[in-house]
Amino acid sequence: MIGNKELMEEYNIFANNVRFYRKKMHYTQETLAEKADISISYIKQIEAGKEYKNISLSVMQKLAKSLNVNLKSLFTTEKEI
């Protein structure tokens, strides 16, 4: 069973990758929110690491698509360059 510590580590990788790819695309948080069709406050919470228990697969997919990466890329420490 995955523990809370492991879950937080995975989420931190995810949050950092969302921020990395957003900046790589030269998107503001507002731009990403518009492209992913989610609220800017939700983007801020994701990047701040405050939404790890409630984020859905559909939101993850929207973010990946908006950032032009596959979903796996948001969970790996090796970044696409």
Phi and psi in degrees as a GROMACS rama.xvg file:
@    title "Ramachandran Plot"
@    xaxis  label "Phi"
@    yaxis  label "Psi"
@TYPE xy
-79.5756  130.05  ILE-2
-89.0453  171.011  GLY-3
-61.9731  -36.6599  ASN-4
-63.5109  -46.38  LYS-5
-64.3587  -39.3044  GLU-6
-62.1425  -43.7521  LEU-7
-64.1248  -39.5288  MET-8
-62.4129  -45.227  GLU-9
-63.4052  -42.3383  GLU-10
-65.493  -38.6944  TYR-11
-62.5536  -39.5844  ASN-12
-60.7683  -47.1252  ILE-13
-58.6702  -50.7122  PHE-14
-61.1531  -43.1556  ALA-15
-64.767  -38.2241  ASN-16
-70.3162  -37.5157  ASN-17
-58.7148  -47.4377  VAL-18
-63.2933  -44.8407  ARG-19
-58.9092  -52.1228  PHE-20
-69.4894  -31.8234  TYR-21
-62.2831  -46.8822  ARG-22
-68.0521  -36.4078  LYS-23
-60.6497  -36.3466  LYS-24
-82.1612  -2.41871  MET-25
61.4821  37.1834  HIS-26
-95.6754  142.34  TYR-27
-81.4007  170.024  THR-28
-61.6266  -36.9806  GLN-29
-64.8678  -42.7902  GLU-30
-61.7378  -45.8296  THR-31
-61.9277  -42.2823  LEU-32
-59.018  -43.3115  ALA-33
-65.0264  -46.0807  GLU-34
-65.371  -35.9169  LYS-35
-88.3474  -7.0279  ALA-36
58.6784  46.4746  ASP-37
-133.959  165.055  ILE-38
-74.3962  151.409  SER-39
-64.0831  -34.2169  ILE-40
-64.7564  -32.9967  SER-41
-68.8879  -40.2647  TYR-42
-60.2598  -44.7786  ILE-43
-61.2198  -41.8637  LYS-44
-66.0732  -40.6834  GLN-45
-61.74  -50.9797  ILE-46
-66.6875  -26.5861  GLU-47
-84.6813  -5.64992  ALA-48
79.2872  26.3399  GLY-49
-103.538  -0.488396  LYS-50
-118.877  18.8928  GLU-51
-63.8284  -23.8897  TYR-52
-87.1398  -16.8932  LYS-53
-116.913  -3.23203  ASN-54
-72.7534  134.977  ILE-55
-98.2377  162.125  SER-56
-61.1628  -38.2821  LEU-57
-64.0834  -37.7468  SER-58
-66.9599  -41.8335  VAL-59
-60.0622  -42.2303  MET-60
-65.7961  -40.5054  GLN-61
-61.7083  -41.7078  LYS-62
-65.3421  -46.4473  LEU-63
-59.7171  -46.186  ALA-64
-62.4117  -44.1496  LYS-65
-65.9323  -28.6794  SER-66
-92.0288  -0.163609  LEU-67
61.1891  40.7675  ASN-68
-133.824  162.486  VAL-69
-81.5481  159.583  ASN-70
-58.3513  -37.8565  LEU-71
-57.5022  -35.43  LYS-72
-61.6686  -26.1366  SER-73
-79.3421  -6.44389  LEU-74
-119.313  9.2331  PHE-75
-113.085  153.054  THR-76
-86.4341  -11.7861  THR-77
-92.3072  116.296  GLU-78
-88.7989  144.553  LYS-79
-74.544  131.25  GLU-80
